[in-house]
Amino acid sequence: MTPKKIFFTKGVGVHKDKLSSFEVALRNAGIQHCNLVYVSSIFPPKCKVISKAAGLKLLEPGEITYCVMARNETNEPNRLVSAAIGFAWPKDYSQYGYLSEHHAFGEKAVVSGEYAEDLAATMLATTLDIPFDPNQAWDERKQFYRASGHIFKTKHICQSAEGNKDGLWTTVLASAVFVMD
């Protein structure tokens, strides 16, 4: 059972109850009607990235849906929360790639997103035996990875939000959702 398609989505939810805040975030992301099963970080070989709109059309209410999800929540007023998924896949489409999750407090979306992207690319680089300097800035390593000829592309999706000013639960999520054919 290997997924053939994947899409990325994100959402934010606010509610007085923590669980309901998560449900609102799932609704915002469009995946509230699925029974989500969290899996680890492997991007399957030959898996096609599709749009969120196309992916949502392929999901049926109640189905078991595998995903990699990053989630964070707070009920502290104005506290910045973020959740990001990073993605790196090799130039050789028949090999597997990596997905990573990152959840943070006090980070802007761009920072969390780039961190998650860096995590995924670094995991892939170590699998492909690409040497790297962990002390280099992400932008420098990104160029080095691409120049190696082995890593085809990296990207990320991130959702951030400030905690509700009245102390309601605020949940953010980002997810890579697998679609089975």
Secondary structure, 3 states (H helix, E strand, C coil): CCCCEEEEEEEEEEECCHHHHHHHHHHHHCCCCCEEEECCCEECCCCEECCHHHHHHCCCCCCEEEEEEEEEEECCCCCEEEEEEEEEEECCCCCCEEEEEEEEECCCHHHHHHHHHHHHHHHHHHHCCCCCCCCCCHHHHHHHHHHCCCEEEEEEEEEEEECCCCCCEEEEEEEEEEECC
